[in-house]
Amino acid sequence: MSTGLKVPYHRPSIGTEEIDEVVRTLQSGWLTTGPRTAQFEREFAEYVQAPHAQAVNSCTAGLHLALAALNVGPGAEVITTPLTFCATVNVILHVGATPVLADIGPDGNIDPISVESRITERTKAIMPVHMAGLPCDMNAIWALAKRHGLSVVEDSAHAAGSRYHGFPIGAGNPGTGDRSDASVFSFYATKNLTTGEGGMVTTHDAALADSLKVLCLHGISKNAWNRYADRGHWYYEVIASGFKYNLSDIQSAIGIHQLKKLEQFIHVRTRYASLYNQILEEVEEFEVPATNPDCRNAWHLYMLRLNLEKLAISRDEFIEELRKKGIGTSVHFIPIPLHPFFAPYASLPENECPRAIALYSRLISLPLYPAMTETEVEFVAESVRDIAHRARRSKPVFLPAAGD
Ligand SMILES: *Cc1c(COP(=O)(O)O)cnc(C)c1O
């Protein structure tokens, strides 16, 4: 597929290893969930230092599965961030629970102080999102969860390869034993590790891992399979109203080799992010992405912030200027309250998120992926800088605050 752009927003990094493994899988006769998915689960669990991993056909499916397996349902409230993909909120509605939005902090991640202010007697779970691969303040979130008896399901769609205080997202804090109930990763086409479509739920809870496995495949119990093996291979029992969320071996064939390359991918992403920072952090029209010295950012996204009061053009016009130069960009994300379907409940005073709405108007995600060349990164950075220089406002204006 060609976008006609000089630097498209994304190009995947698929090598001969992935292609050959897919061909071998097709020739093996085993196409659906089988030995390659089992291997992918084992190796991914080891990578994130979690004892259990359940492969799923998307992160969205994995988030839904995790909430269902934790018995989050009607009457429950689940607190999440307004600066996320719609999937995070849709799955809360899928289980019949009520999404509650907490505002973001200065780093763009969910703010634990705002989370605390949203906790009621109905709150059952918190769903933090590690935006762009920068880990959330998990110590604060785990402390809140412990104090209020809440489940934590991490939307780790951006965080394959991120590390929090020295440990991979998914590992929790092995020192204190603090950890989330589940961490859910995405292998969508543009993510750090891709299987085209796919995802993984990791957990440290063996009973939860069992529930995830049962619910992932129609509610069919493997235990019954073993118990009644004497009845024949055909026998099974359905013990729950499950879903059809399993990952195929064709996709796992890609994942096995993507996982082997993930550290190298993150290395290149980090180098390119530093290159962007070097060129852009001195430009007063910009604010470069937040960092945290205690964490490793997996750099899924490079979310540049425009200082709009110093620019004569809007973010949308800025994106158009980049497009004219042949550069593809994106925006992560259109805040949940701005979508028509979510607007009615998001407009309730208890869901107000002025910081997320204000940040949104300043955000541009620049292309950042291992298949870029250094020359392309420099071309993008210099183009961005040139547009800012030409659009510089002679006299700064004071923009009205969000909501005025
Ligand atoms: C991509 C993404 C998802 C959904 O991932 P899928 O694998 O496409 O279902 C969920 N949350 C966030 C924050 C994402 O970026």
The ligand as an ORCA input file, in Angstrom:
! r2SCAN-3c Opt
* xyz 0 1
  C      -4.529      0.274     19.799
  C      -5.141      0.523     21.121
  C      -6.116     -0.322     21.656
  C      -6.778     -1.403     20.864
  O      -5.895     -2.352     20.377
  P      -6.443     -3.464     19.352
  O      -5.369     -4.507     19.388
  O      -6.548     -2.780     18.021
  O      -7.741     -3.939     19.848
  C      -6.562     -0.104     22.941
  N      -6.103      0.926     23.663
  C      -5.177      1.782     23.177
  C      -4.671      2.881     24.045
  C      -4.681      1.616     21.878
  O      -3.797      2.485     21.389
*
